Amino acid sequence: MVKWRGREKSTNYEDRRGAIGGAGLSGIAIMALRFVLTRWGLGGVAFLVAGYFALSAVGINPLVLLSGGGGGSGGAPSAADQEASDFSLVILKETEDAWTNEFSKAGYQYQPTSIVFYTGGTQTGCGYGQAAAGPFYCPADQKVYLDTSFFNELKSRFHAGGDFANAYVIAHEVGHHVQLLTGVAEKVRQAQARTNESGRNRLQVMMELQADCYAGVWAHDANRENILEPGDIEEGLRAASAIGDDTLQRNAGRRVTPESFTHGSSEQRVRWFTTGYKTGDVDQCDTFGARDL
């Protein structure tokens, strides 16, 4: 178990768990909107249409609202949710320290990302984000979006729970932020625009595997700082393996099709995370120049 309690937390975060869709609506306003959208009859079609577009304009998915999901209840997060966010902010601070050091060695200043905590769905710089997609990094606003219920899903659905498995997920998303700061992300996007779907997928796999390797570099630093315990790395390896494209396709009862991979196979994800962890060297994370992914 990661020794995170009592350690410094990052101050780079935004908490949207008390607002549906991240729009900051009060519970009373939410109930009023839901009443209008569901109770008006034919005479209220204008209200229905206006309500739909009004909600969409402020970043709320009307269908999510009508179903009763897509956001918090307007109250304070539960004790479990609060612990999960506290844990996440400690890990984020550890990544900030690690990457500040790495950038400094290269003569640059690291600009940290921030975590947005939300429940169900929220508006992002990359469009409307939903928890069903899992944690993600949005390059448009340079933020990591996290519904901490994913930690429970990682444990129950993927059988890869544990503190370090959760930390690995956060460190991976921070890895995408590093790619943005170093210009890798932009070069990949430009290259993807010039190729076909198979080529775009392969470039995306390289992006994801490099982020896995960067997560391993952070783990190397965390181990040196003595915050890891026996078994932690194994948790990370299980998580990396559980969310490989081939494993996900197989578990969904689908044929494994490597040309459709966007994150890499289980073996690849484990290998690149391990490379970062064992070497602690970002130069070893050049998935784009590797002869064998």
Backbone bond lengths (Angstrom), bond angles and torsions (degrees), N, CA, C in turn:
res aa  C-N    CA-C-N  psi(-1)  N-CA   C-N-CA  omega(-1)  CA-C   N-CA-C  phi
1 M - - - 1.454 - - 1.528 109.86 -
2 V 1.309 116.23 130.83 1.461 121.47 -179.74 1.530 109.68 -61.40
3 K 1.331 115.11 132.94 1.477 119.60 179.86 1.530 109.10 -84.98
4 W 1.317 115.49 80.73 1.459 119.81 -173.24 1.526 113.83 -103.76
5 R 1.314 117.71 -23.14 1.464 120.29 -175.17 1.532 110.47 -65.26
6 G 1.323 114.53 135.62 1.455 120.28 178.99 1.510 113.87 86.06
7 R 1.341 116.98 -4.74 1.454 120.03 179.65 1.531 109.64 -88.82
8 E 1.325 115.77 159.78 1.456 121.46 -176.35 1.524 111.55 -65.37
9 K 1.317 116.21 139.78 1.460 122.91 178.10 1.527 110.22 -101.31
10 S 1.307 115.99 149.13 1.453 120.81 174.36 1.532 109.18 -70.18
11 T 1.309 115.67 149.18 1.467 120.90 175.72 1.526 110.83 -100.34
12 N 1.326 116.11 4.83 1.464 120.95 -178.13 1.526 110.56 -93.27
13 Y 1.308 115.71 83.54 1.460 119.49 -179.83 1.519 110.38 -156.07
14 E 1.318 113.93 164.90 1.463 122.48 175.66 1.526 106.64 -138.43
15 D 1.310 117.49 132.91 1.460 121.57 -177.60 1.521 109.79 -110.01
16 R 1.333 115.29 109.50 1.463 120.69 179.12 1.522 112.35 -109.08
17 R 1.320 116.65 15.65 1.461 118.94 -174.70 1.520 113.26 -68.80
18 G 1.322 117.99 -14.62 1.457 119.83 179.30 1.503 113.16 -98.26
19 A 1.350 117.58 14.98 1.462 119.56 -178.23 1.506 109.98 -141.59
20 I 1.302 117.81 135.87 1.462 121.80 178.21 1.523 109.21 -69.45
21 G 1.324 113.80 130.72 1.465 119.55 175.05 1.507 113.97 63.57
22 G 1.357 117.75 9.74 1.444 119.07 -179.56 1.513 112.47 74.55
23 A 1.336 117.66 13.92 1.455 119.48 -175.81 1.512 112.14 -90.56
24 G 1.313 118.09 -8.90 1.442 121.46 176.59 1.514 113.50 76.86
25 L 1.333 117.67 25.85 1.448 120.39 -179.92 1.517 110.99 -78.31
26 S 1.315 116.70 142.00 1.455 120.27 177.97 1.515 109.64 -74.13
27 G 1.324 116.83 161.93 1.450 120.82 178.78 1.512 111.85 -59.83
28 I 1.336 117.65 -37.45 1.466 121.12 179.75 1.515 110.24 -65.59
29 A 1.340 116.45 -43.20 1.465 119.89 179.37 1.520 110.94 -63.43
30 I 1.318 116.34 -39.31 1.462 120.69 179.20 1.514 110.39 -61.59
31 M 1.331 116.47 -46.47 1.461 120.01 -179.27 1.525 110.83 -64.63
32 A 1.320 116.38 -37.08 1.459 119.90 179.56 1.522 110.92 -65.52
33 L 1.335 116.50 -45.04 1.456 120.04 179.21 1.517 111.11 -63.26
34 R 1.324 116.01 -42.71 1.456 119.70 179.68 1.526 110.45 -62.67
35 F 1.339 116.47 -38.63 1.465 120.66 178.95 1.516 110.70 -62.86
36 V 1.353 116.07 -46.50 1.466 120.21 -179.68 1.517 111.01 -61.41
37 L 1.334 115.98 -44.90 1.456 119.63 -174.25 1.514 113.42 -72.10
38 T 1.321 117.40 -24.92 1.464 119.43 -175.26 1.516 113.57 -105.89
39 R 1.325 118.64 -20.67 1.456 121.43 -173.23 1.519 115.51 -101.98
40 W 1.325 118.72 -22.94 1.459 119.44 -178.00 1.517 109.87 -71.08
41 G 1.318 115.78 137.25 1.456 121.32 179.37 1.508 111.07 -87.28
42 L 1.363 115.90 -151.90 1.455 119.36 -178.74 1.518 112.29 -60.79
43 G 1.339 115.96 -33.26 1.451 118.62 179.66 1.508 112.49 -67.65
44 G 1.315 116.67 -13.81 1.456 120.20 -177.90 1.507 113.34 -107.20
45 V 1.331 117.28 20.11 1.464 120.61 -179.33 1.527 110.81 -59.50
46 A 1.319 115.99 -39.18 1.468 118.97 179.81 1.520 110.52 -61.07
47 F 1.330 115.55 -39.88 1.460 119.21 178.27 1.522 110.47 -66.45
48 L 1.333 115.83 -38.48 1.464 119.94 -179.51 1.524 110.64 -62.51
49 V 1.344 114.96 -47.61 1.463 119.36 -178.94 1.528 110.46 -65.46
50 A 1.349 114.98 -45.92 1.463 118.80 -179.99 1.517 110.93 -62.10
51 G 1.335 115.73 -41.58 1.464 119.98 179.60 1.506 111.81 -63.01
52 Y 1.327 116.16 -40.31 1.470 120.41 -179.47 1.521 110.94 -59.81
53 F 1.344 115.65 -50.48 1.457 119.18 -177.11 1.526 112.04 -72.42
54 A 1.333 116.52 -29.92 1.463 119.08 177.68 1.518 110.35 -66.56
55 L 1.325 116.03 -42.29 1.459 120.00 178.77 1.521 110.71 -65.71
56 S 1.333 116.46 -43.14 1.463 120.28 -179.55 1.514 111.20 -62.46
57 A 1.328 116.30 -36.55 1.459 120.80 -176.82 1.514 113.06 -64.68
58 V 1.349 116.41 -30.00 1.465 119.21 -179.22 1.516 111.78 -98.56
59 G 1.347 115.95 11.03 1.459 118.78 173.02 1.504 115.46 91.25
60 I 1.339 118.13 16.65 1.458 120.51 178.56 1.520 108.84 -104.51
61 N 1.318 116.27 130.30 1.445 121.33 175.42 1.527 107.87 -77.04
62 P 1.349 119.47 109.21 1.465 120.62 -176.54 1.516 113.52 -58.57
63 L 1.343 116.98 -33.41 1.456 119.49 -179.69 1.517 111.11 -67.58
64 V 1.336 116.00 -36.48 1.461 119.80 176.59 1.515 110.07 -65.69
65 L 1.329 116.74 -40.91 1.459 121.27 -179.93 1.508 111.11 -62.80
66 L 1.347 116.26 -44.56 1.445 120.02 -178.51 1.521 112.13 -64.74
67 S 1.321 115.62 -30.75 1.460 119.13 -179.17 1.508 112.33 -81.32
68 G 1.321 115.72 -6.46 1.462 118.90 178.20 1.496 113.46 89.56
69 G 1.351 117.78 2.88 1.456 120.09 -178.93 1.500 110.67 -110.10
70 G 1.350 114.72 -164.84 1.442 120.65 172.34 1.497 115.73 86.31
71 G 1.301 120.10 10.60 1.446 118.05 178.36 1.495 112.06 -176.71
72 G 1.306 115.53 179.27 1.442 120.49 -179.91 1.504 111.05 -81.30
73 S 1.308 116.69 175.71 1.442 122.30 -177.82 1.512 111.44 -87.49
74 G 1.329 117.13 -2.04 1.441 120.61 -178.12 1.502 112.41 92.14
75 G 1.329 117.58 -7.82 1.456 121.25 -179.63 1.508 111.31 -101.11
76 A 1.328 115.15 -175.43 1.456 120.60 179.40 1.521 109.91 -70.82
77 P 1.337 117.90 148.91 1.466 120.41 177.89 1.520 111.18 -64.06
78 S 1.319 115.97 154.70 1.461 120.43 178.42 1.523 109.78 -67.62
79 A 1.332 114.93 167.96 1.464 119.56 179.20 1.528 110.68 -60.14
80 A 1.335 116.09 -38.77 1.469 120.04 -179.72 1.527 110.69 -67.34
81 D 1.340 116.21 -41.60 1.464 119.86 178.39 1.529 110.99 -64.26
82 Q 1.323 115.43 -40.06 1.459 119.52 -179.61 1.517 111.09 -65.69
83 E 1.323 116.19 -39.58 1.465 119.55 178.22 1.525 110.20 -64.80
84 A 1.322 115.88 -40.00 1.467 119.82 179.68 1.524 111.09 -64.09
85 S 1.335 116.83 -40.03 1.466 119.10 179.25 1.523 111.03 -72.01
86 D 1.327 117.74 -37.44 1.469 120.45 176.40 1.524 110.10 -60.49
87 F 1.330 115.40 -45.51 1.462 120.81 177.69 1.531 110.29 -58.28
88 S 1.329 116.46 -46.54 1.463 121.61 -177.60 1.517 111.44 -60.56
89 L 1.328 116.18 -38.33 1.468 119.83 -178.49 1.521 111.97 -73.48
90 V 1.326 117.17 -30.26 1.467 119.61 173.68 1.527 109.30 -66.32
91 I 1.330 116.32 -44.88 1.473 119.94 178.63 1.523 110.36 -63.51
92 L 1.332 116.84 -41.23 1.460 119.60 178.36 1.523 110.56 -60.01
93 K 1.336 117.36 -41.96 1.466 120.77 178.16 1.520 110.74 -62.61
94 E 1.317 117.32 -39.15 1.465 120.50 178.27 1.526 110.93 -63.99
95 T 1.346 116.80 -38.47 1.467 118.65 177.54 1.523 110.32 -68.28
96 E 1.322 116.61 -35.97 1.470 120.01 178.33 1.527 110.72 -61.10
97 D 1.326 115.72 -43.67 1.463 119.84 179.35 1.527 110.91 -64.57
98 A 1.335 115.65 -44.08 1.467 119.70 -177.81 1.523 111.66 -64.49
99 W 1.326 117.03 -45.53 1.457 119.76 -176.46 1.521 112.65 -77.41
100 T 1.325 117.01 -27.61 1.470 119.47 172.86 1.524 109.21 -61.01
101 N 1.317 115.75 -41.55 1.458 121.29 179.03 1.530 111.24 -66.51
102 E 1.331 116.80 -44.71 1.465 120.50 -178.96 1.529 111.48 -63.91
103 F 1.320 116.55 -44.26 1.468 119.99 179.80 1.524 110.62 -66.02
104 S 1.326 116.31 -38.24 1.460 120.83 -179.84 1.525 111.24 -61.70
105 K 1.321 115.92 -38.27 1.467 119.70 179.65 1.528 111.45 -63.90
106 A 1.335 115.86 -26.53 1.461 120.27 179.59 1.527 112.00 -95.15
107 G 1.347 115.94 1.98 1.456 119.87 177.98 1.515 114.98 85.71
108 Y 1.338 116.56 20.84 1.457 120.55 -179.24 1.530 110.54 -122.86
109 Q 1.320 115.32 165.38 1.464 120.76 177.61 1.521 109.44 -107.10
110 Y 1.310 116.43 128.61 1.465 121.49 -179.68 1.526 110.56 -79.48
111 Q 1.321 116.12 131.11 1.462 121.97 175.65 1.518 108.26 -106.29
112 P 1.339 118.46 108.79 1.466 121.03 -173.10 1.528 113.43 -64.55
113 T 1.307 115.31 152.33 1.453 122.33 168.63 1.525 108.18 -86.39
114 S 1.306 117.34 178.24 1.458 121.19 175.65 1.523 108.74 -132.97
115 I 1.324 116.06 158.56 1.463 121.87 177.38 1.520 109.17 -102.73
116 V 1.320 115.72 134.56 1.461 121.54 171.85 1.523 107.31 -106.94
117 F 1.312 117.02 115.10 1.463 121.61 175.98 1.525 108.69 -88.02
118 Y 1.308 116.81 131.39 1.465 120.16 179.66 1.524 109.00 -148.03
119 T 1.310 115.68 172.13 1.457 120.98 178.51 1.518 109.28 -128.55
120 G 1.305 116.64 119.08 1.461 121.68 174.13 1.507 113.73 86.14
121 G 1.322 117.56 -63.41 1.455 121.05 -178.10 1.519 110.66 -164.15
122 T 1.313 116.24 156.36 1.464 120.41 179.27 1.517 110.03 -161.00
123 Q 1.317 116.02 157.22 1.455 120.77 176.27 1.527 109.51 -77.88
124 T 1.331 116.51 138.22 1.453 121.98 178.88 1.520 109.52 -132.31
125 G 1.307 116.43 171.03 1.458 120.10 175.38 1.509 112.74 -66.72
126 C 1.328 116.65 -12.48 1.468 122.47 -179.94 1.526 111.73 -106.91
127 G 1.341 117.32 15.60 1.453 121.08 -177.52 1.516 111.18 107.36
128 Y 1.317 115.92 -169.28 1.459 120.09 -178.64 1.525 109.62 -79.08
129 G 1.321 116.91 121.66 1.453 121.61 -179.11 1.510 111.38 -103.06
130 Q 1.336 116.33 141.12 1.458 120.97 -179.75 1.516 110.81 -126.21
131 A 1.328 114.23 148.20 1.458 120.39 -175.97 1.521 112.33 -61.02
132 A 1.332 117.27 -26.84 1.461 120.74 -178.69 1.521 112.03 -59.52
133 A 1.330 116.54 -23.32 1.472 120.58 179.62 1.518 111.92 -82.38
134 G 1.336 118.17 -8.48 1.456 121.55 -177.86 1.519 111.14 82.61
135 P 1.321 117.46 177.96 1.471 120.97 178.33 1.528 110.29 -60.78
136 F 1.314 117.18 146.09 1.462 119.53 -179.51 1.526 110.35 -153.22
137 Y 1.328 114.36 157.94 1.460 121.77 176.43 1.517 108.53 -107.96
138 C 1.321 117.09 132.47 1.468 121.92 178.16 1.529 108.32 -105.92
139 P 1.324 118.48 111.03 1.471 120.16 -179.27 1.532 113.09 -67.77
140 A 1.329 117.18 -23.91 1.465 119.61 -177.65 1.520 112.56 -66.07
141 D 1.333 117.25 -36.85 1.473 119.94 177.75 1.529 112.83 -114.86
142 Q 1.353 115.71 1.25 1.465 122.57 175.96 1.529 112.25 58.61
143 K 1.333 115.82 44.84 1.460 120.74 179.71 1.527 110.73 -128.87
144 V 1.334 114.88 149.34 1.453 122.12 173.24 1.522 107.63 -96.50
145 Y 1.328 116.58 129.14 1.465 121.32 -179.37 1.531 109.43 -106.39
146 L 1.322 115.38 128.80 1.460 119.91 -173.42 1.518 111.95 -141.25
147 D 1.320 115.56 119.25 1.451 122.25 165.72 1.525 104.54 -97.22
148 T 1.331 116.86 112.26 1.470 120.05 -171.30 1.524 113.19 -66.30
149 S 1.331 117.70 -8.09 1.466 119.02 174.88 1.531 110.24 -64.56
150 F 1.341 116.76 -17.48 1.462 119.97 177.63 1.525 110.69 -61.30
151 F 1.316 117.34 -31.11 1.457 119.54 178.95 1.525 110.65 -61.04
152 N 1.326 116.44 -38.27 1.466 120.19 177.12 1.524 110.65 -68.25
153 E 1.343 115.97 -37.91 1.460 120.03 178.72 1.522 111.07 -66.84
154 L 1.320 116.39 -37.52 1.460 120.38 178.42 1.522 110.17 -59.76
155 K 1.325 115.39 -35.77 1.456 120.43 -179.42 1.521 112.24 -79.61
156 S 1.342 116.74 -47.46 1.465 120.12 -173.61 1.530 113.24 -80.94
157 R 1.315 117.10 -41.51 1.464 120.61 -176.18 1.512 112.78 -87.56
158 F 1.340 116.43 -41.38 1.460 119.97 -175.31 1.535 113.28 -101.33
159 H 1.336 115.87 -4.75 1.464 121.13 179.50 1.531 111.42 53.63
160 A 1.323 114.55 42.71 1.473 120.20 -177.32 1.523 109.50 -139.50
161 G 1.317 116.28 47.46 1.454 119.87 -178.25 1.513 112.77 -84.73
162 G 1.321 115.07 -179.32 1.462 121.11 179.75 1.512 110.63 122.11
163 D 1.315 115.51 156.13 1.462 120.38 -178.23 1.515 112.83 -55.80
164 F 1.324 116.32 -46.03 1.459 117.00 -175.08 1.523 111.63 -72.22
165 A 1.326 117.46 -32.93 1.465 119.77 175.46 1.526 109.62 -59.52
166 N 1.323 116.34 -42.42 1.460 120.59 177.87 1.531 111.24 -65.58
167 A 1.330 115.43 -40.59 1.467 120.25 179.24 1.525 110.68 -64.49
168 Y 1.322 116.59 -38.76 1.465 121.18 178.54 1.526 110.71 -58.79
169 V 1.327 116.78 -41.61 1.464 121.06 -179.74 1.527 110.20 -61.42
170 I 1.325 116.52 -44.72 1.467 120.67 179.63 1.524 110.43 -65.21
171 A 1.322 116.68 -45.79 1.463 120.90 -178.76 1.528 111.29 -62.65
172 H 1.333 116.77 -34.12 1.467 120.89 177.10 1.527 110.47 -63.74
173 E 1.331 117.24 -45.60 1.465 120.35 -179.86 1.533 110.85 -65.66
174 V 1.327 116.80 -37.39 1.470 120.09 175.19 1.529 109.38 -63.16
175 G 1.320 116.48 -33.02 1.461 120.61 176.60 1.524 111.78 -57.98
176 H 1.318 117.07 -36.68 1.463 120.45 176.80 1.529 110.94 -66.38
177 H 1.331 116.41 -34.25 1.459 120.03 176.30 1.529 110.10 -64.76
178 V 1.308 116.63 -40.77 1.464 121.36 177.40 1.531 109.45 -60.53
179 Q 1.328 116.46 -40.83 1.465 119.93 178.43 1.525 111.56 -62.59
180 L 1.320 116.59 -35.74 1.462 119.95 177.29 1.527 110.34 -66.19
181 L 1.340 116.44 -46.16 1.465 120.86 -176.93 1.521 112.17 -65.25
182 T 1.317 117.26 -32.83 1.462 120.86 -177.35 1.526 112.80 -87.43
183 G 1.327 117.11 -4.23 1.458 120.63 178.79 1.509 114.77 88.13
184 V 1.320 117.44 -3.36 1.468 120.84 -179.69 1.527 110.62 -63.43
185 A 1.330 116.56 -43.98 1.459 120.49 -176.82 1.525 111.73 -58.80
186 E 1.318 117.57 -43.62 1.456 121.20 -179.02 1.524 111.21 -66.19
187 K 1.322 117.28 -41.57 1.470 120.59 178.64 1.526 110.69 -62.05
188 V 1.335 116.08 -39.06 1.462 119.98 179.48 1.525 110.51 -66.69
189 R 1.327 116.39 -44.05 1.472 119.85 179.08 1.529 110.88 -59.96
190 Q 1.317 116.64 -40.46 1.464 119.95 179.09 1.523 110.83 -65.60
191 A 1.336 115.80 -41.55 1.461 120.13 179.27 1.526 110.75 -66.82
192 Q 1.323 117.06 -37.83 1.462 120.39 179.28 1.523 111.81 -64.12
193 A 1.330 116.19 -32.13 1.463 120.45 -179.50 1.520 111.97 -69.71
194 R 1.349 116.65 -15.76 1.465 120.30 -175.84 1.524 112.95 -105.08
195 T 1.337 117.43 7.40 1.464 118.96 -175.42 1.524 111.08 -131.47
196 N 1.335 115.45 179.01 1.462 119.99 -178.84 1.527 111.01 -87.72
197 E 1.319 116.61 -177.50 1.467 120.60 -175.56 1.517 112.08 -61.29
198 S 1.322 117.03 -42.71 1.459 120.27 179.32 1.526 110.58 -61.89
199 G 1.333 116.49 -41.43 1.459 120.57 178.42 1.511 111.89 -66.73
200 R 1.329 116.61 -38.81 1.466 120.33 177.79 1.519 110.93 -63.63
201 N 1.322 115.87 -41.26 1.466 119.54 179.27 1.522 111.39 -64.03
202 R 1.332 116.48 -42.12 1.467 119.65 -179.32 1.525 110.62 -63.65
203 L 1.324 117.03 -41.97 1.467 120.04 177.35 1.529 111.14 -63.15
204 Q 1.333 116.23 -37.62 1.459 119.60 178.31 1.519 111.15 -66.32
205 V 1.324 116.41 -38.22 1.473 120.35 176.23 1.527 109.97 -60.08
206 M 1.324 116.61 -43.15 1.469 120.47 178.28 1.521 110.78 -60.40
207 M 1.337 116.15 -40.38 1.469 120.79 177.76 1.525 110.77 -60.75
208 E 1.331 115.83 -47.27 1.461 120.67 -176.06 1.529 111.43 -67.88
209 L 1.308 116.63 -40.31 1.466 119.81 -179.74 1.523 110.80 -68.06
210 Q 1.331 116.94 -34.82 1.458 118.56 176.18 1.533 110.11 -66.39
211 A 1.332 117.17 -39.01 1.467 120.32 176.86 1.528 110.44 -63.52
212 D 1.334 117.23 -35.12 1.470 120.61 174.76 1.524 110.59 -63.66
213 C 1.330 115.35 -42.66 1.465 119.91 179.14 1.528 110.25 -64.17
214 Y 1.330 116.71 -40.78 1.464 120.32 177.41 1.527 111.08 -63.20
215 A 1.337 116.38 -36.42 1.470 119.46 174.98 1.520 110.10 -61.91
216 G 1.335 116.15 -36.67 1.457 120.26 176.95 1.521 112.09 -67.39
217 V 1.332 117.11 -37.02 1.468 120.78 176.32 1.521 109.66 -61.11
218 W 1.335 116.33 -42.61 1.468 119.24 176.48 1.528 110.49 -62.09
219 A 1.332 117.34 -42.50 1.463 120.73 -179.93 1.516 111.31 -60.96
220 H 1.334 116.38 -37.57 1.466 121.21 176.39 1.518 110.02 -59.58
221 D 1.334 115.95 -44.24 1.462 120.75 179.10 1.523 110.92 -66.93
222 A 1.345 116.67 -40.73 1.465 120.90 179.70 1.523 111.12 -64.01
223 N 1.322 116.38 -36.33 1.463 120.12 178.90 1.521 110.36 -67.69
224 R 1.338 116.14 -37.69 1.458 120.49 177.90 1.527 111.12 -66.93
225 E 1.337 116.08 -30.39 1.457 121.01 178.70 1.525 111.95 -82.68
226 N 1.334 115.92 0.25 1.470 122.34 174.81 1.530 112.74 64.18
227 I 1.343 116.92 38.17 1.463 118.04 174.57 1.528 111.97 -105.76
228 L 1.341 116.21 -1.97 1.456 119.64 176.75 1.520 109.84 -98.07
229 E 1.320 114.78 153.67 1.454 121.44 177.41 1.520 109.38 -123.77
230 P 1.347 117.42 163.89 1.468 119.95 178.51 1.533 111.28 -53.26
231 G 1.299 115.75 132.86 1.461 120.50 179.69 1.515 113.58 99.40
232 D 1.339 117.77 -17.08 1.461 120.10 -177.73 1.532 112.01 -64.44
233 I 1.313 116.69 -48.09 1.461 119.89 -178.76 1.527 110.40 -61.33
234 E 1.322 116.45 -38.16 1.466 120.00 178.05 1.527 110.84 -60.08
235 E 1.343 116.59 -37.15 1.464 120.51 176.39 1.525 110.52 -61.50
236 G 1.322 115.99 -43.32 1.454 120.20 178.89 1.520 111.79 -63.71
237 L 1.309 116.68 -40.09 1.455 121.00 179.29 1.521 111.11 -65.58
238 R 1.332 116.76 -39.62 1.464 120.27 177.30 1.524 110.53 -63.24
239 A 1.331 116.57 -40.77 1.460 120.47 179.47 1.524 110.51 -64.91
240 A 1.336 116.62 -45.35 1.467 120.66 179.68 1.518 110.98 -60.25
241 S 1.326 115.67 -40.26 1.457 120.59 -179.65 1.523 111.56 -69.77
242 A 1.335 116.24 -39.32 1.465 120.87 -174.94 1.515 113.23 -67.14
243 I 1.348 116.63 -26.27 1.465 118.97 -176.29 1.527 112.40 -109.79
244 G 1.338 116.07 23.15 1.462 120.19 171.96 1.522 109.71 -70.93
245 D 1.319 117.38 147.70 1.462 120.51 -176.98 1.522 112.86 -59.07
246 D 1.334 117.31 -40.57 1.458 119.18 -178.88 1.524 111.35 -65.52
247 T 1.318 116.68 -40.55 1.466 120.37 179.05 1.517 110.91 -65.76
248 L 1.328 117.15 -42.27 1.462 120.79 179.73 1.523 111.14 -64.72
249 Q 1.334 116.88 -41.77 1.461 120.11 178.97 1.528 110.65 -65.79
250 R 1.308 116.47 -42.50 1.458 120.46 -179.46 1.525 111.25 -64.85
251 N 1.321 116.09 -42.92 1.464 119.99 -179.61 1.522 112.39 -67.95
252 A 1.331 116.16 -23.58 1.461 120.30 178.18 1.531 111.54 -86.95
253 G 1.340 116.23 3.35 1.454 120.63 179.00 1.515 113.58 77.66
254 R 1.333 116.06 19.10 1.461 120.32 -178.79 1.522 110.88 -102.87
255 R 1.322 114.84 159.33 1.461 120.22 174.71 1.525 109.05 -70.83
256 V 1.319 117.06 138.89 1.459 121.23 179.15 1.522 108.75 -75.39
257 T 1.332 116.18 119.76 1.473 121.93 -178.52 1.526 109.13 -125.20
258 P 1.321 117.49 95.34 1.468 121.70 -176.96 1.518 114.23 -55.03
259 E 1.348 117.65 -31.28 1.465 119.44 -178.76 1.534 112.29 -67.64
260 S 1.336 116.44 -15.94 1.458 119.75 179.34 1.535 112.40 -97.02
261 F 1.327 116.97 -3.12 1.470 120.56 -178.98 1.528 110.48 -60.17
262 T 1.328 116.03 141.14 1.458 121.01 175.06 1.526 112.15 -123.94
263 H 1.342 117.03 -9.74 1.458 120.34 -179.23 1.528 113.46 -125.26
264 G 1.317 116.90 -16.21 1.455 120.23 -178.94 1.517 111.94 106.40
265 S 1.318 115.56 158.94 1.466 120.51 178.93 1.522 109.95 -74.03
266 S 1.320 115.42 167.10 1.464 119.92 177.57 1.519 111.02 -58.97
267 E 1.338 116.08 -42.86 1.463 120.09 -179.28 1.522 110.84 -62.86
268 Q 1.319 116.52 -42.10 1.461 120.54 -179.65 1.522 111.39 -65.29
269 R 1.317 117.28 -43.47 1.463 120.68 -177.71 1.529 110.90 -65.08
270 V 1.319 115.94 -41.73 1.459 120.10 177.05 1.523 110.92 -63.79
271 R 1.347 116.04 -43.95 1.467 120.06 -175.68 1.528 111.79 -65.55
272 W 1.328 117.20 -42.02 1.461 118.72 -178.20 1.528 111.98 -74.26
273 F 1.331 116.90 -35.00 1.465 118.27 173.76 1.529 109.33 -61.87
274 T 1.319 116.14 -44.40 1.461 121.16 -179.49 1.524 111.23 -62.57
275 T 1.329 117.27 -38.36 1.464 121.18 178.04 1.523 110.54 -59.10
276 G 1.326 116.60 -46.98 1.458 120.25 178.72 1.513 112.36 -64.53
277 Y 1.328 115.31 -40.06 1.463 119.31 -177.57 1.529 111.83 -68.88
278 K 1.302 117.62 -44.32 1.463 120.59 -176.02 1.526 112.64 -72.25
279 T 1.332 116.91 -35.59 1.463 119.38 -175.99 1.527 112.68 -94.25
280 G 1.329 117.28 -32.98 1.464 119.98 -174.15 1.519 111.98 62.56
281 D 1.320 116.72 21.56 1.468 122.32 -172.82 1.528 109.57 -118.17
282 V 1.331 117.06 113.67 1.460 120.24 -178.33 1.530 111.78 -63.03
283 D 1.316 117.38 -26.12 1.462 120.07 179.96 1.527 111.58 -66.58
284 Q 1.327 116.68 -19.97 1.466 120.69 178.35 1.527 111.90 -82.78
285 C 1.334 116.40 -0.93 1.469 121.22 -176.72 1.526 112.51 -99.44
286 D 1.327 117.40 21.60 1.461 121.00 -178.50 1.526 109.72 -80.79
287 T 1.314 116.41 79.57 1.458 120.38 179.48 1.526 111.76 -68.09
288 F 1.315 116.64 -23.40 1.479 120.21 -177.84 1.521 111.97 -75.46
289 G 1.316 116.64 -23.38 1.457 119.99 179.09 1.520 112.67 -103.47
290 A 1.316 116.42 1.42 1.476 120.10 -176.88 1.528 111.07 -73.22
291 R 1.299 117.23 139.37 1.463 121.60 177.48 1.524 110.33 -72.33
292 D 1.332 116.48 -30.20 1.457 121.06 -177.67 1.527 108.61 -135.46
293 L 1.312 116.82 117.65 1.456 119.58 176.45 1.520 110.39 -75.11
